[in-house]
Amino acid sequence: MVGLFNETILQDRPLFHNHDSILVQEYASLGTPYLAEVPATPLRTEAGLVHLNTALATEVGLNTEELGSTQGIDVLSGNTPFPGYQSRASVYCGHQFGQFVPQLGDGRALLIAEVRKGKQYRQMQLKGAGPTPYSRHADGRAVLRSSIREYLASEAMHALGIPTTRALSLTASADPVFRETTETAAIVCRVSESFLRFGHVEFFCYTNQLQALRNLLTWHIEQHHPEIDLGDTEASFHAGLLQWLSIVVARTARMVAQWQAVGFCHGVMNTDNMSLLGLTIDYGPYGFIDGFDIDHICNHSDHQGRYSYRNQPRIAHWNLYALAQALSPLIPDSKETLQNLLDSFADVFHAEHSALFARKLGLPNEQGDAVDSLIENTLKFMHEHSLDFTRFFRSISALNPSATHEENFASWQQSAFFPLALGDEAQVNNAKLWLKQWREALNPQNLDILAWQKKLDQTNPAFVLRNHLLQNAIELAQRGEFAEVNRLFTALSDPYNAAQLPNEYTAQPPDWAKSLVLSCSS
């Protein structure tokens, strides 16, 4: 099957891409039934460039000067096509809040370009550029509020080292968009190796387009997993497909463990929001936990708490079952093998979760029951007292494992991130009990304290993209003031460097932050 899907160079002279990159149509060459050609809908009022991610543009092989020009802003806002490329939308379906929806698709997203720079391949997609055949009678637009949230969140997650789609640009206009109230339009240009989701596999399975599904998976695996040889026989294809699924299971497990380790809640883990590459995708009512609640629900539309912080690993596993079920017609007599692959999720997740939290606690690399017990007790202690997730872990570098118990607690108090309320006697007493267990698990003999503290500060961020900070930036932007969006972008690009962060970005969140409500419209 190698060579079935060849790249096509669409133009030799770059306009919006550089001379070391080429515009290709590799995914686009699949055509029907995967993609529908559809133009973006021009905005009625002039679009302005709120922010351009110049570092990402350079990484992808795009020309930043051209992108920042009037022509470039027209492309990034959907007013004109990317030269040499016909925009397209893809079809998929999915399980939304556990219920199967037979047809979804890119209802407000358009693929506008594919760029190859050496071996690196990226797709560019506009979110909010108007209706598509899959909009289900909606307007295909995105509002400024949700666009700011997605633009900043994807780059914040990237800076934290978590697999994610990226954000290249944010443009906005005065065009009215009608949601709960009248808001204004904005468009995010997203960048990813692929936007294929579990829901793509489900769609072609449940519409009984099995040859189309086989072709799609062949393209995807050849494109993104060249180490997998699908061969020329049914047996080799089946083996390759199982090898690929094992990678998807492992990547998904590790991604969700990474979410847990920074206190991130996705909010809408439907199968159509799950990436085949194990990337965080589709930022809606997400949130980084402030006061820790293991059952925290960040999505006001999630009335049953299906996608709570505690449930994220279980739902990821459930979604993988849905993916495997959709693959099963292509792999006959594989029920037991598929089950074994799915069962591996728990082991991968646990190993990654334990390793991440051990590093966050400054523990040695060795894992075992004592480490797992400390991690569990740490989360219980934080939950019981609603301790701020980010500030708690950041404060650990203020500890001195070689000091006495009382000296250690005293040095902890000196941290700018000290998470306790000293007036709460029960909280302090429980903290001292936790501190004793932590020190016993650490075993500080022959520990280079300064190197240990530095490593902790490179592991536990001082800053995460909290909802109240986003809300402040959104309210200013809605008045035409975008400086705070730029300021947040600068901060999230280096979330570990506390000395360079504004004090209000690392402070305990204000009480009003608890009243913020996010829903699927966010």
Summary of the structure (lengths in Angstrom):
residues: 522
radius of gyration: 23.9
end to end distance: 42.5
largest distance: 70.5
contacts: 1747
relative contact order: 0.10
helix: 45%
strand: 15%
